[in-house]
Amino acid sequence: IAVAFTKVTGLRLLLPDLHDALVADPDASHPRSRIRFLTSDYLDVTDPAAMRLLMLLQEQGAQVRVFETKNSSFHLKAYLFARLDGQGQLYGTAFIGSSNISCQALQDGLEWNYRVDYPEDVGFFEARDQFDQLFAHSRTIPLTDSWIEKYEARRVQIPLAVAPGSQEQEIPPE
């Protein structure tokens, strides 16, 4: 998963399934899943509380990293899933689009996402390769309690705008 923004409201929707994926079922023929999660400090939108929840996933074995934007843009949203069938055949699905991890994006908002399935579409590998490069990027660092504390101390929440990053302000109600 690679998203610009991670909000508690959306992460709480995904946490049960993410936790379940990290727990190996002793009766199942498959090992526990590998989860790699990348979020960012872009526009200071990501909730520190969401990052603390991600630390819990990390304690269960997920790899969680943060892209430090340093005043550059980081606005991607990508969800990639891969699995092997019983014969070792790879299947992959990538959702690339506009859905960050927030309740608004995942349940209530108008979001457009493009689905790529492998083996039908080899574009899955391009998305996976781009994710791998970004996950290893020099500005992508492991999430730590110390990083969250520093982020929270320097974070400046933007006023409610028409769209994240927009300079336009909504007109106050009368």
C-alpha positions, 0 to 999 in steps of 0.5 A: 500500500502506498498512499499520500494520506493516512487518516485514523477514520480510514485505517480503522476500516482496514486494520482488522483485515491487515491484522488478520493477514499478519497472523499465520493460521496454523491450519492453513497451507499458506504462510502469513502475508507480507505487508509493506505500507508507505505513507507520507508527511505531505501537507501534514495531512496524515494523522499522528494517531494513524501512524501510531496505529501503523506502529502496531501493525509494524510490531506484528511484522508489517514493514511501515515506512514514511516518505518525507516530502520536504516541500515536494509533492507526494500524492499517489494512491496505490494498493497492490496485492499478489498471491501464488496459487497451489501450482506456484502461479502468480496472480496480482491485482493493483488498484491505482487511483484517487483513494487515500486511506480515509473514511471519506475516500474509502466509503463516502467520497467519489473516487476513481481507481484503475484496476490492473490484473495479472496475468491478463495485464503485465502493467501490474509489474510496472506498478510493483516495480515503481512501488519497490523503487519508492519503498527503497527511496532515500527519502523513505524512512522506517516509521518510528515512535521518535519520528512520529513525535517529531512530526507531531511537534512540527505539524501544521494542520492546514485549514479546511480547503476545497481540495488538499493542497488548494489555497482556496478557502471555503466561505465561513457559514453565516 
